[in-house]
Amino acid sequence: MKLLLSAVGCDPFGGSEGIYGWYVVNALAKEHDCHVITGIGFRKNIEEAIRRGLVSPRLHFRYLGTGARYHPNRLIARIQSWRRYQQFQEAVLPLARAWHEEVAFDIAQHVTYTSWRVPSPLWQLGIPFVWGPISGTEIFPKSCMSSLSLSARAFESLRLLQSSLAKGDKNILACARQAAAIPAPHQQAVDFLSRIRGSRRGVEICHNFFFPDQRMKELEPKRVPRDATSPLRAFAAGNLEGRKGVAIALKTIAEAKKRGVRVEYHVTSQGPELSHLKKLSSKLGLDDQVILGERFESADFAAALSTFDICLLPSLRDGAGLSIMEAMLAGCVPIVADWCGPAEFVTEECGYKVPVTNTDQMASDIADILCRLDQDREMIHTMGISARKRITDSYNESQFVEAMNEIYWKANE
């Protein structure tokens, strides 16, 4: 098939939405001719990937938007990115129509960003349109608001208001109802999007994060046995927003410390909640156990992951969880909140899902888990093997392409 893919985030050397967009277009190019409209800010990295011979000849790119730098403040930069995304969507249809006249596409698909709040206009091309995989439907639990900084609470409240207003937006409703298919990564998203669409027809589970074989190989564990009396080592990554649940993780480590279990916690990212989390860490007396805002160079990332026992990220609003999956590929045992995306890829064989109650109760529940793992280090090894197998078996490139091909076939019926 000839596919038109809208992927505002598409970065061969990036992270988050950028690397996800890159994984998707490369996977689909294994079986289809893919024409990608992406943000101009990714042009330099894409052209570098082409020079290195990393890009399939079945991939073709055109660019929109501005390459101007974002504000150094991560919260302001996030607002800027959403405004640019809106502008991208406003400009994508004329370019898509002109390209469609040249190529005659069979399917149009929105790939990134994976949020339902800004609709894609590509359903107006007159060909089957696939919206997604799409998510962003998750709601932060009110019972855990106390874990957030004031600015993060304000953000979550505004997001809730925006969601309420967006559900009645005529452009979003048109996109949802005119799409031939809406793949979504977890059941809560399926239920939400079905209500927006006014029908369950064409809305189905399709996991939006997966890994190419090469990335799985890069993250293969290279573990060195450690002394069973050494501290547990826990890892987390992802933009440090309040929704990631790191504040709950810090309270967990403090509770484990009271029970005689030492946990070293490395959070290898930055974000708008970093200052709040550093203050909380100091208040809890964890400065000698917690490193916040640490950055690993990409060349060292896989080796560094293999030094950790646990991925501790009880995210309270996540459609998927790329960093958790990467840690699982490296043999880390995931501990997540039993909430939306991560709750569907973490199983009892490979990790732990903690019920969403309130901040203190969740911290206590996770501390119970850490104490059990500290007493039984062999369990970490066994579950780590299962964690890697869970991702390699169910979140691989072949599985994703097969699922998308099924969606394309149904869309063309």
N, C-alpha and C positions, 0 to 999 in steps of 0.2 A: 504494500500500500504506500501511497504518498501522504505523509503526515505533515500537518502544520502544527508546530508546537510553540505555545507561548510560555516562555520561561524567563521571567524578569531576573531571577536568580539562576545563574548558570556559570559556575566557576570551577575549572579543573584543578585549581590549587587552593580552594577555599574551604569553608566549613559551613555547617548549618544548611540553610536553604540553597546556598550557592553550590555546594558539593552534591546535594541531593538532586538539584536540577541537572547537574552534569551526569550523575549516575543514570538518571532516567533517559536523557536523550541518547547517551551512548548505548544503553541497553536496547532501546527501541531501534537504533540504527543497525543492530545485528540482523534484523529481519525486514526493516522498512526503510524507504527513502525519507529522511527527516529534514524538514526545513524549520529552523529555529529562529524565533524572534526573541531577542534577549536585551538586557540593559547594556548600554554602551560602555559602562564602567568595567565590564568583563572582557571587552574586546582584546585588550593587551594580553591577558592570560590565555585566552582562547587561541590567539595568533601564535603565542609561544608554544602552546600544546601542538598546534599544527606543525610548527617548525621541528618539533621533537618527534614527529611521526606518531602522535598519540591520538589523532582524530581520524575517524572513519571517513572514507571518500563519500559515504552516503549521508554525511552530515553537512548541512549548508546553513550559514548564519547571516542574519541581518540585525541591525542594532537600532535601538531607540533610547532617548533620554539624555541625561547629562552625566558626565564623569566627574563632576565637582566633588571635592572632599566633604565628608560629613563633619559635623561639629564634634569636638573632642569629648563633650559630655554625652554619655551613652544614652541617657533618656531623651535628650534633645535629638540626638542622631537617629533614634528610633522613630521619633515623630517625623523627622525629615524623610526617612526611608519610606514611610507610609504615604507621605504626600507625593513623593516621586513615583511610587507605585500607582497611585491614582492617576497621575499624569501619563504614565506608561499605558494604562488601560484606556485612557481617553484617546491616545494616539495610535493604538495598535490596529484598530479596525481598518483605517485607510491603507496602511501598509500591507495588511493581510489580504485585502481585496485585490490590490495591485499584483501581489505575488500569486494569488489564486488564479488570476487571469492568465499568468504565464505558465503555471504548473498544473492547474486543475487538481487540487487536493481531494483525497477521498475522505479524510477525517481531519477535523480541527480539535485540538486538545489544549486545555489550560493545565500547565504543570506547576509553576511556582508564581507567586507565593501560594502556600497551601491554606489560605484563609477564605472563608465564605463571605466576609464583610465587604469586599470590593469585587463586584461582579465582572466577569469577562464579557465583552461584546461579541465574541467570535461566534456565538450561536446565530448571528445575523448573516453569516456567509452563505447560508442555503445548503450546507452540507452537514452531516451528522457531527454533533459537538459533544465532546467528553469534558465535563467540568471536574477536573481533579486527577488523582486523589486529593480531596479537599477536607479540611477540618477547621480548627479554630473555634469549635463549638463548645469547648470545655468551659466550665464555670468554676471559679475559685470558691471553695467551701467557706461559708461565713464563719463556721466554728473555728477556723484557723487564721482569721484575720489578725489576731493578736500577735502573730509571728512576724508581721510585716512592719516596715518603717511607715511613717506617716505618708510619704510620697507614694509608696507602693500601695497603701490602702486607697489613696485617692485614685491611683491608676486603675485598680481593680474595680472601684466603684464606677468610674467613668466608662470603663470597658463594658460593664454590665448595662449601663444606660445606653451606650452605643448599640449593643446587641439588641436591646429592646426596640430601639428605633429602627435598626436595620432590618428587622423581621418584616417591617411593613414597606420597605423601600421598593418602589415599582421596578427598578432596574435589576435588583437582586431577585425579586420574584420572577421576572421575565427570564433571567438567566437560568434559574433553577427549574422552571417549568418547561422551557424550550430545549434544554439539554437532552440529548439522547441517552446519556448515562451520567451518573454522579457516583464515582467510586469514593469510598470513605474508609479511614484506617481502623475504626473501632465502632462498637455497637452504639455507643452514645451519640456519635456523629451520624450514624445511619438513621437513628430515630429522629434527631433534630432536623436533619436535612430533608427527611421524608415529610415532616410537617411544613417546612418551607415550600417544598415542591407541591404539596397537596396530594401526594401519592407516594407509595413505597416502590412503585415501578421504576426500574432502572437505577435504584439506589442500593448499592451492595458493598460488602466488605472487600477492600483491596488495600493491603498494607502499603503505606506510602514510603517507608524506609526499607532499604535492602542494600546489599553489598555485592559488588563485583567480586569474582573469584580472586583477582589480584589483591584487592584490599583485605579479603579474608586471610590470604596467605601472609600478607604483611603483618597482620595482627595475631598470627599464630603464637601461642604462649612459648616463651623461652624462660621458664622458671628455674630458679636456683633454690634448693631447699633451705629453709630458714629455721633457726632455733625455735622450738615450740614455746619457749618462754618469752620470746620477743614480742613487742607490742603488735596488735593488729594494725594493718595498714589499709586505710579506706581512701577512695578516690571519688571525685565528682568533677564534672565539667559542664559547659553550656553557659550562655549569657547569664550573668548573675542578676536575675530579676527575682522579686519576692516569691513568685509562683514556683520557683525551683525547690523550695522546701529546705534550703540549707540552714535556715534558722532553727528548724526542728532538728536537723542533724546535729547542730552544735549543742542543743540541749540534751540530745541523746548521749553525746560523748561525755558531757558533764555528769550525767546520771550514771553512765558506765564507770566513770572514774570513781564516783562515790562507792560503787560496788567492787572496786579493786581491779577493774579491767581498763588497761591503758589502750587507747586507740589514737593512732596518728592519722590525721585527716588532711588531705591535700586537695584543695579546690583550684583546679588549673584553668581559671578563666577570670574575667573581670566583668563589670556591669554596674548598673545604677544602684544596686543594693550593697555594693562592696563596703562602703564606709559604715553602714549600719551593721553589717555582719562582723566587721573588725571590732567595733565597739562591743557587740554582744559577746564575741569570743574573749575579749579582755575581761569583761564583767564576770564571765563564767570561770575565769582562771585557766584558760586553755591556750594561752599564747605559746607555751612550750610543746603543744600537741597539734596545733592547727596552723596550716599555711594557706592563706587566702590570696587569690590573685596570682598564683604561680603560673608561669607559662613554660610549656615544653616545646622545644623545637620539633618540627614535624619529623625530622630524621631520627629523633630520640623517642618519639611518642610511643611506638610499639614496645620498645625495650622498657620504658618507664612503666607502662601499664602492667607489664609482667611482674613488677615488684609489689603490686597491690593485691590484697586478699579479697577486698569487698568494693563494690560500687555502691556508695550510700548517697542516694538522691531521691528523697521522698517527694517528688514533684507533685504539685497539687493542681496543675493545669498544663497538661502536655498531651499533644495528639499522638506523639510517637516517643522519641527519646533516643536520638542518634548516639549520643555519648554513652548512654547506658548499654546500648547494643555493642558498641565498640569495646567497652570494658568486658562484656560477656564473651566476645570473641577472643579476648586475651586471657580468659579463664577466671575473671573476677565473679564473685557471687553478688548478684544484684539484690538490694533491699529498696523497695519502692512502695509508694502509696497504692492502695487498691482503688485506683481511680483512673478511668479512661485509658489512654494509649499503653503506658507501661504495664498496666494490670492485665493486658491481653497477650503480651509476649513473655511475661515472666510467669513461670509455672512452679508448682511446689517441688518439682524435681530439681530445678536449677536455681531457685532463689526464694525470696520472701516478699509477700504482699501484706502490708500493714493496713488494717481498717482505718478509714478516715473518721476520726472522732473529734478530738481537739488537740491543741499543740502539746500539752503536758502528757496526755494519755498516749499519744503517738510516740513521743520521746521515750516514755516508759516501756512501751511495747517493743520498740526497736532496741532499746538497751537490753531487754530480755534476750533478744536474738543474738546480740553481740556477745553476751555472756555465754550462751550456748556454743557459739562458734569458737570462742576463746578456749573453752574446755575441750573441744573436739576439733582439732586442727585438720584431722583427716577428712572431716565433713567438708571443709573448705575446698580441699583438693577434689573430692568426688563431685561436689556440686559445680565447681568451676569447669570440670570436663563437660558436665551436662549443659551448663550455660552456653559454652561454645557450640555444642551440638545443636542446641535449640535454634541459634541464629543461623548456622550453616545450613541446617535442614529446611527451615521455614522462611528465611528472609534472604534468599539468594536471588541473583539476577535472573536465572532461568525461570524461577517461580513467578517473578514479577512480570516478565514478558509473556509468559503463558496466560496469566490472569488478564493482562491488557489485551492480548489477542482475542480472548473470549469476549471481552467487553466490546471490542471493535466489531466482532462478528455479529453480536446482538444489535449493535447500533446501526448496522447496515441492513438489518432484516426489513 
